[in-house]
Structures are given as structure tokens and as C-alpha cells.
Amino acid sequence: MPAAYYSRTQHLGGGVFAEFFFLDTTPLADADGALAFLWASARREQLTWLDSGLASSRARWKFVIGHHPVFSGGAHGNTLMLIKDLKPILERHKVPAYFNGHDHDLQHLAINYVNYFTSGAGSQSRPVKSTEGTVFSSASLGFAVVAMSASKAQVSFFDESGKTIHRATLV
């Protein structure tokens, strides 16, 4: 990784771009924890960077990627500080999807027009339950693949045998 948080832009053809914003969610998620005083400045800087970057991006697709889930029916549950600080930024800039791991399961939740995708079941799985906004959840081993074009993005979840178990199309 080139930095604690950064963005990458990908040309999809025909003058259409996708921009991916990668976050270091540990200081964002643990803002009330034992090390919060050490991360206060880093939190503010990162959230300001994301807000500004999303506002100035001219990409057709803007995706945010972090380790911790904002919302989750998995073992770790919702991340309250991300709901408080990150969710409003995602909604303000109409980010179609946030991707994360952390919980060892597969999930697709949709809340206020933002799709939250968890793909953390590559090597281990844990129980997962439906929660607010659940579109799909599975405790099976598996992974996610994102296929993009100028007009749509498709997120597919596959189980360990390679069978498609959920597909979401974002337009």
C-alpha cells in the first residue's frame, strides 16, 4: 500500500472513470478506544481528505474501501464510530458502495442508497444474521468480484466451489 489512505483512478473506456478511496479504518473505528487520543489528528485528517476527495472527484463510479464494516450482522456488528463519521460522508457524496472485510462472512446491506459489501470469508467463516438493510448474508466460505463498465457495476459473491450465491447490479 502506498500510504495509510489513498485513492486510485481507473479508466473504464469511453471517457468514464472509477475512483477507489482506500481508508485506514482502525483509527476511524476505534475513536473511543484506548488509543483515541493518539489517533485524533489522523482521524480528522483522513475524514477531511475523504470528504474533499469525493467532492472533487469527477469519476462516474466512486467506491470506498476499508477494513471495518459500517453496518454488519456478523460477529463484530455495526461500527458505531463509522456510522457516526463515515456514513454521512458516503451519503452526502452519493457513494454507491462501501467494501470491507473484518467479519468472516459475506454480506450485502443497503441503507440510504449506499450498498455495504462485506467479503471476509476467504479462509474462515463465522455465523451471520440478518440485520437492518440486509439484502444478502451467508456464513459460507467465499469471495466477492466486482465487474465494472461505463453504465453499471456488478458485485458477485461466490461460494468456495465458485458457484454464484448473490449478485447485485449498481447503475
C-alpha positions as a printed Julia matrix, in Angstrom:
171×3 Matrix{Float64}:
   0.0     0.0     0.0
   1.43    3.38   -0.92
   0.06    5.16    2.17
  -2.25    4.73    5.16
  -5.08    6.03    2.97
  -5.06    6.85   -0.73
  -7.11    6.79   -3.93
  -6.68    5.15   -7.31
  -8.43    6.04  -10.55
  -9.17    3.5   -13.26
 -10.19    4.4   -16.82
 -13.1     2.19  -17.94
 -13.14    3.4   -21.54
 -15.17    5.99  -23.37
 -14.04    8.76  -21.04
 -15.57    7.01  -17.98
 -13.54    6.6   -14.8
 -13.86    4.8   -11.49
 -12.14    6.14   -8.39
 -11.38    3.95   -5.4
 -10.76    5.53   -2.0
  -8.87    3.23    0.37
  -9.13    4.01    4.1
  -7.23    3.03    7.22
 -10.33    2.32    9.31
  -8.54    1.37   12.53
  -8.24    4.94   13.82
 -11.72    5.71   12.49
 -13.36    2.67   14.08
 -11.6     2.89   17.44
 -12.03    6.61   18.04
 -13.41    5.97   21.52
 -10.88    3.28   22.41
  -7.76    3.3    24.5
  -5.64    4.87   21.73
  -8.16    7.51   20.66
  -6.01   10.4    21.87
  -3.16    9.2    19.61
  -5.41    8.97   16.57
  -7.47   12.15   16.94
  -5.44   14.16   14.44
  -5.11   11.25   11.99
  -8.87   10.68   12.14
  -9.68   14.29   11.32
  -7.11   14.43    8.52
  -8.35   11.2     6.92
 -12.05   12.13    7.09
 -11.29   15.6     5.69
  -9.22   14.02    2.9
 -12.05   11.62    2.01
 -14.74   14.3     2.09
 -12.65   16.6    -0.1
 -11.6    13.82   -2.47
 -15.15   12.61   -3.03
 -16.34   16.21   -3.54
 -13.7    16.94   -6.19
 -13.79   13.56   -7.96
 -15.3    13.62  -11.43
 -15.31    9.82  -11.7
 -18.55    8.13  -12.76
 -18.03    5.5   -10.06
 -16.74    6.31   -6.57
 -16.14    3.41   -4.21
 -14.77    3.48   -0.67
 -12.85    0.52    0.75
 -11.94   -0.08    4.38
 -11.24   -2.98    6.69
 -14.03   -2.49    9.24
 -17.75   -2.69    8.38
 -20.01    0.31    8.86
 -23.04   -1.97    9.25
 -22.85   -5.71    9.89
 -24.89   -8.67   11.01
 -21.63  -10.53   11.62
 -19.71  -11.26   14.78
 -18.32   -7.73   15.16
 -21.64   -6.0    14.47
 -22.03   -2.37   13.47
 -19.08    0.0    13.93
 -20.59    2.93   15.78
 -17.86    5.46   15.04
 -18.05    4.68   11.31
 -21.81    5.14   11.42
 -21.28    8.49   13.13
 -18.4     9.82   11.0
 -18.16    7.88    7.72
 -21.8     7.14    6.84
 -22.73   10.85    6.44
 -19.8    11.38    4.05
 -20.79    8.35    1.94
 -24.38    9.57    1.75
 -23.51   13.22    1.08
 -21.41   12.23   -1.93
 -23.8     9.52   -3.15
 -21.16    6.8    -2.95
 -22.83    3.7    -4.4
 -20.79    1.17   -2.41
 -18.52    0.68    0.58
 -16.45   -2.53    0.67
 -14.92   -4.12    3.75
 -13.68   -7.31    5.35
 -13.16   -7.83    9.1
 -16.23  -10.01    9.65
 -15.65  -13.57    8.4
 -18.78  -13.8     6.28
 -20.38  -12.46    3.1
 -22.92   -9.64    3.32
 -24.74   -7.09    1.2
 -26.65   -4.42    3.09
 -28.36   -1.39    1.55
 -29.02    1.62    3.76
 -29.97    5.08    2.47
 -28.87    4.29   -1.09
 -25.38    3.14   -0.07
 -24.58   -0.54   -0.59
 -22.36   -2.06    2.08
 -20.5    -5.2     0.95
 -18.57   -7.44    3.35
 -16.25  -10.04    1.89
 -14.25  -11.54    4.72
 -14.85  -15.27    4.3
 -11.86  -16.26    2.17
 -10.24  -18.51    4.76
 -12.69  -18.77    7.64
 -16.4   -18.23    8.16
 -18.49  -17.3    11.17
 -22.24  -17.08   11.75
 -24.04  -14.04   10.38
 -27.59  -12.84   10.92
 -29.92  -10.54    9.04
 -29.94   -7.01   10.35
 -31.27   -3.63    9.24
 -30.76   -3.29    5.5
 -29.76   -6.89    4.84
 -30.15   -7.84    1.18
 -27.99  -10.97    1.43
 -25.85  -12.71    4.03
 -24.03  -16.02    4.15
 -21.75  -17.74    6.61
 -20.2   -19.85    3.85
 -16.61  -19.56    2.71
 -16.34  -17.4    -0.38
 -15.31  -14.17   -2.02
 -16.6   -11.19   -4.0
 -15.79   -9.97   -7.51
 -16.65   -6.55   -8.93
 -17.1    -6.16  -12.7
 -17.5    -2.62  -14.0
 -18.43   -0.84  -17.19
 -19.35    2.73  -18.03
 -23.01    2.06  -17.26
 -23.05   -0.45  -14.41
 -21.08   -2.17  -11.69
 -21.88   -5.73  -10.73
 -20.85   -7.23   -7.41
 -20.98  -11.03   -7.32
 -20.47  -13.27   -4.31
 -19.15  -16.79   -4.93
 -19.01  -19.72   -2.53
 -15.9   -21.84   -2.08
 -16.81  -24.03   -5.07
 -17.09  -20.98   -7.35
 -20.89  -21.01   -7.53
 -22.55  -17.58   -7.66
 -24.63  -17.15   -4.49
 -25.56  -13.46   -4.81
 -25.31  -10.76   -7.44
 -26.06   -7.05   -7.15
 -26.11   -4.6   -10.05
 -25.43   -0.93   -9.37
 -26.45    1.58  -12.03
